[in-house]
């Protein structure tokens, strides 16, 4: 498995260790979790921005429940 290392201050390391301890995981797992949570948040924000742009350009169509049921043959 590939290895990534970080240079942090003593205070940053202590904070990372405390965070990991509170969550019952190793520092490496805590760092990965926080990183990927942030990455997911950024992806979601980008999707929202794109949706808002498309909506502003009139490219978004909304359907009622009844319209969806009819379209799906329910």
N, C-alpha and C positions, 0 to 999 in steps of 0.2 A: 504494500500500500504506500502511495506517495506520502511524503512528509513535508509539512510547511512549518516554518518557525517565524516567530514574531519578536521584535525587540520592543520591550516595554520597560517603563520605570518600575522601581520597587513598589511604589504606591499602586500603580496600575496592576501589577502582578497580584498584590494583596487583595485588591478589589475583585479581580477575576477569580481568585481562589475562594473568596468569601461568597461570591455569587454562585459559583459551582457547588460549594458546600450547602448553601441554602436549598439548592435544587437537587441535591443528592446525586450529582454527576461529576465526572472528571472535568478539569479545566478545558481540555480539548473538545469534549462533547458540548460543554456550555458555549464555547466560542463558535463551534459549528452551528449549534441551534440558533444562537443570536444572529449570526451571519445570514443563514438561510431564511430566518423569519424576516429580516430586513429586506433581503432580496425579493421575497414573496410580496412584501408590502409595496416595494418599488414597482414590481410588475403590475400589481393591482391598481396602483395609482396611474400608471401609464394606460392601462385598459380603460379606466374611468375618463382620463383626458381624451382618449381616442373616441370613446362613446359620446362625450359631450360635443366634440368637434363634429362628428357625424350627425348628431341630433341637430346641432345648429345649422348644418348644411341640408337638413331635410332628408337625410338618408336613413332615418330610423323610423320603423313602423311598429306600433303597439297593437296587440290583439287582446280582445276580451276573452274570458274563459269560454264563453259560449262560441265565439269564433274559432277558438282552438279546438274545442270539442267537435264542431261541425267539420273543420278541416281534417281532423283525424278520424272522422266517421263514428263518433260516439253518440 
